[in-house]
Amino acid sequence: MFLHILQKLGTVERGWGRMEEVDLELAGVPIFPTDFCRDYPAYCEPPPSTMPNPHLPPEILDYTVDLLCDKPATLKQCCLVSKSWVPRTRKHLFTDISFNSFDDLEAWKKSFPDPANSPAYHTHSLSVGCPRFITVADAEEGGWIRAFSRVVRLKVHTDFEGDYGLEVFLVPFYNFSPVLKSLQVINSHPHSRVFDLVCSLPRLEDLNIQEYQVDGADYGGIDFQPLTSPPLTGTFELDTEEAEPTIRRSLDLPGGFHFRELVLTWRNEGDLRWIMALVVGCSDTLERFDIWQTTRSTLLQFLHRSVPYLNFRLR
């Protein structure tokens, strides 16, 4: 728009501010009368040497970034706009974090050597597939895992750890996030230390336990003595070869449980009485029951008799 003001100089801007001699008429630049700049001074001001820094109200900027919460590639570009945009994008970029290997852990520690200043504060969903390495890092750095103090959903996969030391590997996660409401534990076999972890989470509502072996099952009791019992008012999902060890320990929880939904998969017909005990234990709050088992006629009769109002689904 401002090319007309250069007509007397016989120059035109090319690239980043470099001026070159040109023939204005050949370049297609209109020749305005000499009094144009006097009558329209706003159009004749020279261009600024740098791009102006646009100012947006903080609430508008926050709203704009929030709209991009599910677009990580765009959020990363937002980090390049201005330093003031970085904190706003971090809360979305780091909301879901997974440590599936030692390399994942080392990459995080290298990028954020100071746990107190890391974006762990923004993490709401944490998945851990290498609890052994997390435990070591936590011990070396004096409570490293507690930087993730706002995690709402935790998934711990211990299948790759073997049987050794599970009671140690889970300890750093005891009450590490006071707002945690959902826990998923994938383990090779039933283990009592899982319920120590459950008891340490004062706001836990949803519990998901997956176990794939019966051999080596730990039938020990619950050692952790919580000050308050978790509410356990959400969903209990259990996928196991043998339900007895896990259900027996769940029935021993200090405050009981009040699940609204049960999603159960078991493969041992001898566990039927334990399943019934679990249903009775939360019959006052149970709203939905989703089960899979090869022989279900006895269980169906029990459900119709004990909780006739229940909405249940068979798979």
Secondary structure by P-SEA (a helix, b strand, c coil): ccccccccccccccccbbbbbccccccccccccccccccccccccccccccccccccaaaaaaaaaaacccaaaaaaaaaccccaaaaaaaaaacccccccaaaaaaaaaacccccccccccccbbbbccaaaaaaaaaaacccccccccccbbbbbccccccccccccccccccccccccbbbbbcccccaaaaaaaaacccccbbbbbbcccccccccccccccccccccccbbbbbcccaaaaaaaaaaccccccccbbbbbbccccaaaaaaaaaaaccccccbbbbcccccaaaaaaaaacccccccccc
